[in-house]
Amino acid sequence: MPKSTKPAQAIVVQRPNEFELEGKDTHIKYSILNGVSQLDYRTQNIKQHFSGDQIQTLDTDIGTLLTVIISKPPNPDIGGNIVKLSFLLPIINLY
């Protein structure tokens, strides 16, 4: 059998740069625009926008864990709770 003389073609893998998550009365939109992370969080009572360093990311074997602080007490020395939102974006390759 003759060997193929065709050059090998590289597979170009692209990753999505925008995600939208929706649930009962909750909408989350995460995107990466020009290398800057953006996250919009909206419920019936809350509408917040986060960008850049306000979004903590942790890369794992199964995806990226994103965390933002939704609210924190005005004076942590007095007490109160910090409310964080964390969710995992799975690794998705687009061919």
C-alpha positions in Angstrom: 0.0 0.0 0.0 1.3 3.4 -0.8 1.8 5.8 2.1 -0.1 9.0 2.1 1.9 12.1 1.3 -0.7 14.5 2.7 0.6 16.7 5.5 -1.0 16.2 8.9 -3.6 18.8 9.8 -3.6 20.3 13.3 -6.9 20.2 15.2 -7.8 23.7 16.3 -9.5 23.6 19.7 -11.5 26.6 20.7 -13.0 27.2 24.1 -16.2 29.1 24.6 -15.9 32.6 26.0 -19.5 33.2 27.1 -21.7 31.2 29.5 -25.3 31.8 30.6 -26.8 30.0 33.5 -30.5 30.3 34.5 -32.6 28.9 37.2 -35.7 29.9 39.1 -35.4 33.7 39.4 -31.6 33.6 39.0 -29.6 34.6 35.9 -25.8 34.4 35.7 -23.8 35.5 32.7 -20.0 35.0 32.5 -17.8 36.1 29.7 -14.2 36.8 28.8 -13.9 39.9 26.7 -10.5 41.1 25.6 -8.9 39.0 28.2 -11.0 40.4 31.1 -13.5 38.3 33.0 -17.0 39.7 33.4 -19.8 38.3 35.5 -23.4 39.5 35.8 -25.5 38.1 38.7 -29.3 38.9 38.8 -32.1 37.7 41.0 -35.4 39.3 41.9 -33.7 41.5 44.5 -30.1 41.7 43.4 -28.4 43.0 40.3 -24.6 43.0 40.4 -21.7 43.2 38.0 -18.2 41.9 38.6 -15.1 42.1 36.5 -11.4 41.4 36.6 -9.9 40.8 40.1 -13.4 40.8 41.6 -13.8 37.3 40.2 -11.6 34.6 41.7 -10.8 31.7 39.4 -9.3 28.3 40.2 -8.5 25.9 37.3 -9.1 22.3 38.0 -8.9 19.1 36.0 -12.7 19.2 35.3 -13.1 23.0 34.7 -12.8 26.4 36.3 -14.2 27.2 39.7 -15.5 30.9 39.8 -16.2 32.7 43.0 -17.5 36.2 43.7 -18.5 38.0 46.9 -22.2 38.8 46.7 -22.3 40.7 50.0 -20.2 41.3 53.1 -20.9 43.1 56.4 -20.0 46.8 56.5 -17.8 46.2 59.6 -16.5 42.6 59.8 -15.2 43.3 63.4 -18.8 43.6 64.6 -19.9 40.4 62.9 -22.0 39.3 60.0 -21.7 36.9 57.2 -19.8 37.1 53.9 -22.0 35.7 51.1 -20.2 34.1 48.2 -21.3 32.7 44.9 -19.2 29.8 43.5 -19.9 27.6 40.5 -17.9 25.3 38.2 -17.6 25.9 34.5 -16.8 22.5 32.9 -14.1 22.2 30.3 -15.8 22.4 26.9 -13.9 22.2 23.6 -15.4 23.5 20.4 -14.2 21.9 17.2 
